[in-house]
């Protein structure tokens, strides 16, 4: 009987450990996704600003060449 109880305790502990590791993995996955989305947003914003500056420079060159 003691042997079965000991095995059950170890099995419950193993399940708890696996659930904790799943929770940590999900947290890290969500955090990684959030960081990736922020990087994409920043990259798009920078790209838009660069395009705007290039257009302004082209307009200035047109005005200067006239």
PyMOL Python script that loads the backbone (N, CA, C, O; Angstrom):
from pymol import cmd

cmd.read_pdbstr("""\
ATOM      1  N   UNK A   1       0.818  -1.200   0.000  1.00  0.00           N
ATOM      2  CA  UNK A   1       0.000   0.000   0.000  1.00  0.00           C
ATOM      3  C   UNK A   1       0.859   1.259   0.000  1.00  0.00           C
ATOM      4  O   UNK A   1       0.580   2.221  -0.716  1.00  0.00           O
ATOM      5  N   UNK A   2       1.911   1.233   0.819  1.00  0.00           N
ATOM      6  CA  UNK A   2       2.769   2.404   0.879  1.00  0.00           C
ATOM      7  C   UNK A   2       3.404   2.670  -0.476  1.00  0.00           C
ATOM      8  O   UNK A   2       3.578   3.819  -0.881  1.00  0.00           O
ATOM      9  N   UNK A   3       3.745   1.596  -1.168  1.00  0.00           N
ATOM     10  CA  UNK A   3       4.390   1.720  -2.469  1.00  0.00           C
ATOM     11  C   UNK A   3       3.461   2.415  -3.476  1.00  0.00           C
ATOM     12  O   UNK A   3       3.903   3.266  -4.248  1.00  0.00           O
ATOM     13  N   UNK A   4       2.184   2.050  -3.464  1.00  0.00           N
ATOM     14  CA  UNK A   4       1.210   2.644  -4.380  1.00  0.00           C
ATOM     15  C   UNK A   4       1.002   4.116  -4.046  1.00  0.00           C
ATOM     16  O   UNK A   4       0.925   4.954  -4.944  1.00  0.00           O
ATOM     17  N   UNK A   5       0.912   4.429  -2.775  1.00  0.00           N
ATOM     18  CA  UNK A   5       0.740   5.827  -2.360  1.00  0.00           C
ATOM     19  C   UNK A   5       1.954   6.673  -2.769  1.00  0.00           C
ATOM     20  O   UNK A   5       1.815   7.822  -3.190  1.00  0.00           O
ATOM     21  N   UNK A   6       3.121   6.088  -2.636  1.00  0.00           N
ATOM     22  CA  UNK A   6       4.350   6.784  -3.017  1.00  0.00           C
ATOM     23  C   UNK A   6       4.377   7.041  -4.527  1.00  0.00           C
ATOM     24  O   UNK A   6       4.764   8.118  -4.980  1.00  0.00           O
ATOM     25  N   UNK A   7       3.965   6.051  -5.281  1.00  0.00           N
ATOM     26  CA  UNK A   7       3.916   6.197  -6.740  1.00  0.00           C
ATOM     27  C   UNK A   7       2.893   7.261  -7.128  1.00  0.00           C
ATOM     28  O   UNK A   7       3.148   8.058  -8.031  1.00  0.00           O
ATOM     29  N   UNK A   8       1.746   7.286  -6.463  1.00  0.00           N
ATOM     30  CA  UNK A   8       0.719   8.302  -6.751  1.00  0.00           C
ATOM     31  C   UNK A   8       1.238   9.704  -6.442  1.00  0.00           C
ATOM     32  O   UNK A   8       0.995  10.636  -7.208  1.00  0.00           O
ATOM     33  N   UNK A   9       1.944   9.856  -5.335  1.00  0.00           N
ATOM     34  CA  UNK A   9       2.508  11.165  -4.976  1.00  0.00           C
ATOM     35  C   UNK A   9       3.510  11.623  -6.027  1.00  0.00           C
ATOM     36  O   UNK A   9       3.520  12.793  -6.411  1.00  0.00           O
ATOM     37  N   UNK A  10       4.353  10.703  -6.494  1.00  0.00           N
ATOM     38  CA  UNK A  10       5.333  11.051  -7.522  1.00  0.00           C
ATOM     39  C   UNK A  10       4.642  11.401  -8.841  1.00  0.00           C
ATOM     40  O   UNK A  10       5.068  12.310  -9.553  1.00  0.00           O
ATOM     41  N   UNK A  11       3.583  10.675  -9.153  1.00  0.00           N
ATOM     42  CA  UNK A  11       2.847  10.951 -10.393  1.00  0.00           C
ATOM     43  C   UNK A  11       2.166  12.324 -10.326  1.00  0.00           C
ATOM     44  O   UNK A  11       2.180  13.071 -11.305  1.00  0.00           O
ATOM     45  N   UNK A  12       1.580  12.650  -9.193  1.00  0.00           N
ATOM     46  CA  UNK A  12       0.942  13.961  -9.019  1.00  0.00           C
ATOM     47  C   UNK A  12       1.990  15.066  -9.109  1.00  0.00           C
ATOM     48  O   UNK A  12       1.751  16.111  -9.714  1.00  0.00           O
ATOM     49  N   UNK A  13       3.137  14.829  -8.510  1.00  0.00           N
ATOM     50  CA  UNK A  13       4.229  15.824  -8.591  1.00  0.00           C
ATOM     51  C   UNK A  13       4.687  15.999 -10.035  1.00  0.00           C
ATOM     52  O   UNK A  13       4.943  17.122 -10.470  1.00  0.00           O
ATOM     53  N   UNK A  14       4.794  14.910 -10.777  1.00  0.00           N
ATOM     54  CA  UNK A  14       5.209  14.983 -12.184  1.00  0.00           C
ATOM     55  C   UNK A  14       4.189  15.759 -13.008  1.00  0.00           C
ATOM     56  O   UNK A  14       4.564  16.538 -13.884  1.00  0.00           O
ATOM     57  N   UNK A  15       2.913  15.555 -12.737  1.00  0.00           N
ATOM     58  CA  UNK A  15       1.861  16.287 -13.455  1.00  0.00           C
ATOM     59  C   UNK A  15       1.936  17.773 -13.131  1.00  0.00           C
ATOM     60  O   UNK A  15       1.789  18.610 -14.021  1.00  0.00           O
ATOM     61  N   UNK A  16       2.163  18.103 -11.872  1.00  0.00           N
ATOM     62  CA  UNK A  16       2.282  19.510 -11.482  1.00  0.00           C
ATOM     63  C   UNK A  16       3.473  20.174 -12.166  1.00  0.00           C
ATOM     64  O   UNK A  16       3.377  21.307 -12.636  1.00  0.00           O
ATOM     65  N   UNK A  17       4.587  19.463 -12.217  1.00  0.00           N
ATOM     66  CA  UNK A  17       5.786  19.998 -12.873  1.00  0.00           C
ATOM     67  C   UNK A  17       5.528  20.209 -14.360  1.00  0.00           C
ATOM     68  O   UNK A  17       5.923  21.231 -14.922  1.00  0.00           O
ATOM     69  N   UNK A  18       4.875  19.256 -14.990  1.00  0.00           N
ATOM     70  CA  UNK A  18       4.601  19.393 -16.421  1.00  0.00           C
ATOM     71  C   UNK A  18       3.629  20.548 -16.686  1.00  0.00           C
ATOM     72  O   UNK A  18       3.795  21.271 -17.669  1.00  0.00           O
ATOM     73  N   UNK A  19       2.626  20.735 -15.834  1.00  0.00           N
ATOM     74  CA  UNK A  19       1.705  21.856 -16.000  1.00  0.00           C
ATOM     75  C   UNK A  19       2.416  23.196 -15.814  1.00  0.00           C
ATOM     76  O   UNK A  19       2.146  24.160 -16.529  1.00  0.00           O
ATOM     77  N   UNK A  20       3.320  23.239 -14.850  1.00  0.00           N
ATOM     78  CA  UNK A  20       4.091  24.468 -14.634  1.00  0.00           C
ATOM     79  C   UNK A  20       4.975  24.761 -15.840  1.00  0.00           C
ATOM     80  O   UNK A  20       5.082  25.913 -16.261  1.00  0.00           O
ATOM     81  N   UNK A  21       5.600  23.749 -16.391  1.00  0.00           N
ATOM     82  CA  UNK A  21       6.457  23.966 -17.560  1.00  0.00           C
ATOM     83  C   UNK A  21       5.640  24.391 -18.779  1.00  0.00           C
ATOM     84  O   UNK A  21       6.113  25.190 -19.587  1.00  0.00           O
ATOM     85  N   UNK A  22       4.432  23.876 -18.921  1.00  0.00           N
ATOM     86  CA  UNK A  22       3.552  24.302 -20.016  1.00  0.00           C
ATOM     87  C   UNK A  22       3.170  25.767 -19.837  1.00  0.00           C
ATOM     88  O   UNK A  22       3.161  26.530 -20.803  1.00  0.00           O
ATOM     89  N   UNK A  23       2.857  26.157 -18.617  1.00  0.00           N
ATOM     90  CA  UNK A  23       2.493  27.548 -18.345  1.00  0.00           C
ATOM     91  C   UNK A  23       3.663  28.487 -18.645  1.00  0.00           C
ATOM     92  O   UNK A  23       3.469  29.552 -19.231  1.00  0.00           O
ATOM     93  N   UNK A  24       4.859  28.100 -18.251  1.00  0.00           N
ATOM     94  CA  UNK A  24       6.046  28.920 -18.529  1.00  0.00           C
ATOM     95  C   UNK A  24       6.285  29.009 -20.030  1.00  0.00           C
ATOM     96  O   UNK A  24       6.611  30.080 -20.543  1.00  0.00           O
ATOM     97  N   UNK A  25       6.128  27.905 -20.730  1.00  0.00           N
ATOM     98  CA  UNK A  25       6.327  27.904 -22.184  1.00  0.00           C
ATOM     99  C   UNK A  25       5.315  28.812 -22.875  1.00  0.00           C
ATOM    100  O   UNK A  25       5.668  29.549 -23.795  1.00  0.00           O
ATOM    101  N   UNK A  26       4.071  28.761 -22.441  1.00  0.00           N
ATOM    102  CA  UNK A  26       3.050  29.634 -23.024  1.00  0.00           C
ATOM    103  C   UNK A  26       3.371  31.097 -22.762  1.00  0.00           C
ATOM    104  O   UNK A  26       3.233  31.933 -23.655  1.00  0.00           O
ATOM    105  N   UNK A  27       3.795  31.412 -21.550  1.00  0.00           N
ATOM    106  CA  UNK A  27       4.155  32.792 -21.214  1.00  0.00           C
ATOM    107  C   UNK A  27       5.296  33.283 -22.089  1.00  0.00           C
ATOM    108  O   UNK A  27       5.237  34.387 -22.632  1.00  0.00           O
ATOM    109  N   UNK A  28       6.335  32.467 -22.228  1.00  0.00           N
ATOM    110  CA  UNK A  28       7.475  32.863 -23.057  1.00  0.00           C
ATOM    111  C   UNK A  28       7.084  32.984 -24.530  1.00  0.00           C
ATOM    112  O   UNK A  28       7.583  33.864 -25.231  1.00  0.00           O
ATOM    113  N   UNK A  29       6.205  32.118 -24.999  1.00  0.00           N
ATOM    114  CA  UNK A  29       5.729  32.207 -26.376  1.00  0.00           C
ATOM    115  C   UNK A  29       4.952  33.484 -26.628  1.00  0.00           C
ATOM    116  O   UNK A  29       5.153  34.147 -27.646  1.00  0.00           O
ATOM    117  N   UNK A  30       4.069  33.831 -25.710  1.00  0.00           N
ATOM    118  CA  UNK A  30       3.288  35.065 -25.852  1.00  0.00           C
ATOM    119  C   UNK A  30       4.210  36.281 -25.779  1.00  0.00           C
ATOM    120  O   UNK A  30       4.039  37.238 -26.534  1.00  0.00           O
ATOM    121  N   UNK A  31       5.178  36.243 -24.877  1.00  0.00           N
ATOM    122  CA  UNK A  31       6.139  37.345 -24.765  1.00  0.00           C
ATOM    123  C   UNK A  31       6.946  37.499 -26.053  1.00  0.00           C
ATOM    124  O   UNK A  31       7.164  38.620 -26.513  1.00  0.00           O
ATOM    125  N   UNK A  32       7.386  36.403 -26.632  1.00  0.00           N
ATOM    126  CA  UNK A  32       8.134  36.446 -27.890  1.00  0.00           C
ATOM    127  C   UNK A  32       7.284  37.004 -29.020  1.00  0.00           C
ATOM    128  O   UNK A  32       7.768  37.791 -29.833  1.00  0.00           O
ATOM    129  N   UNK A  33       6.030  36.604 -29.075  1.00  0.00           N
ATOM    130  CA  UNK A  33       5.122  37.111 -30.105  1.00  0.00           C
ATOM    131  C   UNK A  33       4.913  38.606 -29.937  1.00  0.00           C
ATOM    132  O   UNK A  33       4.892  39.340 -30.925  1.00  0.00           O
ATOM    133  N   UNK A  34       4.759  39.065 -28.711  1.00  0.00           N
ATOM    134  CA  UNK A  34       4.569  40.493 -28.438  1.00  0.00           C
ATOM    135  C   UNK A  34       5.789  41.296 -28.891  1.00  0.00           C
ATOM    136  O   UNK A  34       5.647  42.350 -29.511  1.00  0.00           O
ATOM    137  N   UNK A  35       6.983  40.796 -28.581  1.00  0.00           N
ATOM    138  CA  UNK A  35       8.217  41.474 -28.991  1.00  0.00           C
ATOM    139  C   UNK A  35       8.311  41.515 -30.515  1.00  0.00           C
ATOM    140  O   UNK A  35       8.674  42.542 -31.089  1.00  0.00           O
ATOM    141  N   UNK A  36       7.990  40.414 -31.161  1.00  0.00           N
ATOM    142  CA  UNK A  36       8.042  40.362 -32.626  1.00  0.00           C
ATOM    143  C   UNK A  36       7.083  41.363 -33.247  1.00  0.00           C
ATOM    144  O   UNK A  36       7.448  42.062 -34.192  1.00  0.00           O
ATOM    145  N   UNK A  37       5.865  41.443 -32.733  1.00  0.00           N
ATOM    146  CA  UNK A  37       4.893  42.389 -33.269  1.00  0.00           C
ATOM    147  C   UNK A  37       5.340  43.829 -33.044  1.00  0.00           C
ATOM    148  O   UNK A  37       5.129  44.682 -33.906  1.00  0.00           O
ATOM    149  N   UNK A  38       5.948  44.106 -31.911  1.00  0.00           N
ATOM    150  CA  UNK A  38       6.471  45.452 -31.665  1.00  0.00           C
ATOM    151  C   UNK A  38       7.596  45.794 -32.633  1.00  0.00           C
ATOM    152  O   UNK A  38       7.677  46.926 -33.109  1.00  0.00           O
ATOM    153  N   UNK A  39       8.458  44.838 -32.930  1.00  0.00           N
ATOM    154  CA  UNK A  39       9.550  45.072 -33.875  1.00  0.00           C
ATOM    155  C   UNK A  39       9.005  45.350 -35.267  1.00  0.00           C
ATOM    156  O   UNK A  39       9.506  46.232 -35.964  1.00  0.00           O
ATOM    157  N   UNK A  40       7.990  44.611 -35.675  1.00  0.00           N
ATOM    158  CA  UNK A  40       7.387  44.831 -36.987  1.00  0.00           C
ATOM    159  C   UNK A  40       6.753  46.213 -37.051  1.00  0.00           C
ATOM    160  O   UNK A  40       6.903  46.921 -38.048  1.00  0.00           O
ATOM    161  N   UNK A  41       6.048  46.599 -35.999  1.00  0.00           N
ATOM    162  CA  UNK A  41       5.406  47.916 -35.954  1.00  0.00           C
ATOM    163  C   UNK A  41       6.449  49.029 -36.062  1.00  0.00           C
ATOM    164  O   UNK A  41       6.255  49.994 -36.802  1.00  0.00           O
ATOM    165  N   UNK A  42       7.530  48.899 -35.340  1.00  0.00           N
ATOM    166  CA  UNK A  42       8.586  49.910 -35.378  1.00  0.00           C
ATOM    167  C   UNK A  42       9.227  49.949 -36.762  1.00  0.00           C
ATOM    168  O   UNK A  42       9.508  51.028 -37.284  1.00  0.00           O
ATOM    169  N   UNK A  43       9.459  48.789 -37.354  1.00  0.00           N
ATOM    170  CA  UNK A  43      10.068  48.738 -38.684  1.00  0.00           C
ATOM    171  C   UNK A  43       9.182  49.422 -39.721  1.00  0.00           C
ATOM    172  O   UNK A  43       9.679  50.160 -40.572  1.00  0.00           O
ATOM    173  N   UNK A  44       7.893  49.183 -39.655  1.00  0.00           N
ATOM    174  CA  UNK A  44       6.958  49.812 -40.594  1.00  0.00           C
ATOM    175  C   UNK A  44       6.951  51.321 -40.386  1.00  0.00           C
ATOM    176  O   UNK A  44       6.935  52.079 -41.355  1.00  0.00           O
ATOM    177  N   UNK A  45       6.963  51.755 -39.155  1.00  0.00           N
ATOM    178  CA  UNK A  45       6.973  53.183 -38.854  1.00  0.00           C
ATOM    179  C   UNK A  45       8.242  53.843 -39.400  1.00  0.00           C
ATOM    180  O   UNK A  45       8.179  54.920 -39.994  1.00  0.00           O
ATOM    181  N   UNK A  46       9.376  53.204 -39.199  1.00  0.00           N
ATOM    182  CA  UNK A  46      10.640  53.745 -39.711  1.00  0.00           C
ATOM    183  C   UNK A  46      10.619  53.793 -41.235  1.00  0.00           C
ATOM    184  O   UNK A  46      11.066  54.770 -41.836  1.00  0.00           O
ATOM    185  N   UNK A  47      10.105  52.747 -41.853  1.00  0.00           N
ATOM    186  CA  UNK A  47      10.032  52.705 -43.311  1.00  0.00           C
ATOM    187  C   UNK A  47       9.158  53.834 -43.850  1.00  0.00           C
ATOM    188  O   UNK A  47       9.507  54.458 -44.852  1.00  0.00           O
ATOM    189  N   UNK A  48       8.040  54.101 -43.206  1.00  0.00           N
ATOM    190  CA  UNK A  48       7.161  55.195 -43.625  1.00  0.00           C
ATOM    191  C   UNK A  48       7.867  56.536 -43.485  1.00  0.00           C
ATOM    192  O   UNK A  48       7.749  57.390 -44.364  1.00  0.00           O
ATOM    193  N   UNK A  49       8.595  56.731 -42.399  1.00  0.00           N
ATOM    194  CA  UNK A  49       9.313  57.992 -42.195  1.00  0.00           C
ATOM    195  C   UNK A  49      10.403  58.173 -43.251  1.00  0.00           C
ATOM    196  O   UNK A  49      10.585  59.273 -43.772  1.00  0.00           O
ATOM    197  N   UNK A  50      11.120  57.106 -43.564  1.00  0.00           N
ATOM    198  CA  UNK A  50      12.170  57.186 -44.584  1.00  0.00           C
ATOM    199  C   UNK A  50      11.562  57.540 -45.935  1.00  0.00           C
ATOM    200  O   UNK A  50      12.108  58.373 -46.657  1.00  0.00           O
ATOM    201  N   UNK A  51      10.452  56.924 -46.281  1.00  0.00           N
ATOM    202  CA  UNK A  51       9.779  57.224 -47.545  1.00  0.00           C
ATOM    203  C   UNK A  51       9.349  58.688 -47.587  1.00  0.00           C
ATOM    204  O   UNK A  51       9.498  59.352 -48.613  1.00  0.00           O
ATOM    205  N   UNK A  52       8.824  59.182 -46.494  1.00  0.00           N
ATOM    206  CA  UNK A  52       8.391  60.582 -46.418  1.00  0.00           C
ATOM    207  C   UNK A  52       9.577  61.532 -46.591  1.00  0.00           C
ATOM    208  O   UNK A  52       9.483  62.524 -47.313  1.00  0.00           O
ATOM    209  N   UNK A  53      10.682  61.228 -45.932  1.00  0.00           N
ATOM    210  CA  UNK A  53      11.878  62.066 -46.044  1.00  0.00           C
ATOM    211  C   UNK A  53      12.424  62.031 -47.476  1.00  0.00           C
ATOM    212  O   UNK A  53      12.854  63.060 -47.998  1.00  0.00           O
ATOM    213  N   UNK A  54      12.409  60.860 -48.108  1.00  0.00           N
ATOM    214  CA  UNK A  54      12.880  60.756 -49.489  1.00  0.00           C
ATOM    215  C   UNK A  54      12.026  61.601 -50.428  1.00  0.00           C
ATOM    216  O   UNK A  54      12.552  62.249 -51.332  1.00  0.00           O
ATOM    217  N   UNK A  55      10.716  61.597 -50.218  1.00  0.00           N
ATOM    218  CA  UNK A  55       9.834  62.430 -51.035  1.00  0.00           C
ATOM    219  C   UNK A  55      10.133  63.909 -50.813  1.00  0.00           C
ATOM    220  O   UNK A  55      10.152  64.690 -51.765  1.00  0.00           O
ATOM    221  N   UNK A  56      10.366  64.295 -49.561  1.00  0.00           N
ATOM    222  CA  UNK A  56      10.685  65.693 -49.265  1.00  0.00           C
ATOM    223  C   UNK A  56      11.996  66.100 -49.938  1.00  0.00           C
ATOM    224  O   UNK A  56      12.102  67.202 -50.476  1.00  0.00           O
ATOM    225  N   UNK A  57      12.989  65.217 -49.908  1.00  0.00           N
ATOM    226  CA  UNK A  57      14.262  65.514 -50.564  1.00  0.00           C
ATOM    227  C   UNK A  57      14.083  65.643 -52.078  1.00  0.00           C
ATOM    228  O   UNK A  57      14.667  66.525 -52.708  1.00  0.00           O
ATOM    229  N   UNK A  58      13.280  64.766 -52.646  1.00  0.00           N
ATOM    230  CA  UNK A  58      13.030  64.837 -54.094  1.00  0.00           C
ATOM    231  C   UNK A  58      12.332  66.154 -54.443  1.00  0.00           C
ATOM    232  O   UNK A  58      12.652  66.771 -55.459  1.00  0.00           O
ATOM    233  N   UNK A  59      11.392  66.584 -53.621  1.00  0.00           N
ATOM    234  CA  UNK A  59      10.713  67.852 -53.854  1.00  0.00           C
ATOM    235  C   UNK A  59      11.678  69.034 -53.751  1.00  0.00           C
ATOM    236  O   UNK A  59      11.607  69.980 -54.535  1.00  0.00           O
ATOM    237  N   UNK A  60      12.576  68.964 -52.775  1.00  0.00           N
ATOM    238  CA  UNK A  60      13.566  70.045 -52.609  1.00  0.00           C
ATOM    239  C   UNK A  60      14.489  70.095 -53.816  1.00  0.00           C
ATOM    240  O   UNK A  60      14.828  71.181 -54.286  1.00  0.00           O
ATOM    241  N   UNK A  61      14.904  68.933 -54.328  1.00  0.00           N
ATOM    242  CA  UNK A  61      15.775  68.915 -55.496  1.00  0.00           C
ATOM    243  C   UNK A  61      15.065  69.482 -56.717  1.00  0.00           C
ATOM    244  O   UNK A  61      15.682  70.177 -57.524  1.00  0.00           O
ATOM    245  N   UNK A  62      13.774  69.193 -56.862  1.00  0.00           N
ATOM    246  CA  UNK A  62      13.006  69.729 -57.992  1.00  0.00           C
ATOM    247  C   UNK A  62      12.931  71.255 -57.906  1.00  0.00           C
ATOM    248  O   UNK A  62      13.089  71.946 -58.913  1.00  0.00           O
ATOM    249  N   UNK A  63      12.691  71.773 -56.708  1.00  0.00           N
ATOM    250  CA  UNK A  63      12.588  73.226 -56.513  1.00  0.00           C
ATOM    251  C   UNK A  63      13.944  73.873 -56.787  1.00  0.00           C
ATOM    252  O   UNK A  63      13.999  74.934 -57.408  1.00  0.00           O
ATOM    253  N   UNK A  64      15.028  73.260 -56.341  1.00  0.00           N
ATOM    254  CA  UNK A  64      16.363  73.818 -56.540  1.00  0.00           C
ATOM    255  C   UNK A  64      16.787  73.790 -58.013  1.00  0.00           C
ATOM    256  O   UNK A  64      17.497  74.683 -58.477  1.00  0.00           O
ATOM    257  N   UNK A  65      16.351  72.766 -58.739  1.00  0.00           N
ATOM    258  CA  UNK A  65      16.758  72.652 -60.132  1.00  0.00           C
ATOM    259  C   UNK A  65      16.020  73.656 -61.035  1.00  0.00           C
ATOM    260  O   UNK A  65      16.473  73.932 -62.146  1.00  0.00           O
ATOM    261  N   UNK A  66      14.910  74.191 -60.574  1.00  0.00           N
ATOM    262  CA  UNK A  66      14.145  75.154 -61.363  1.00  0.00           C
ATOM    263  C   UNK A  66      14.785  76.457 -61.274  1.00  0.00           C
ATOM    264  O   UNK A  66      14.304  77.423 -61.868  1.00  0.00           O
TER     265      UNK A  66
END
""", "prot")
cmd.dss("prot")
cmd.show_as("cartoon", "prot")
cmd.util.cbc("prot")
cmd.orient("prot")
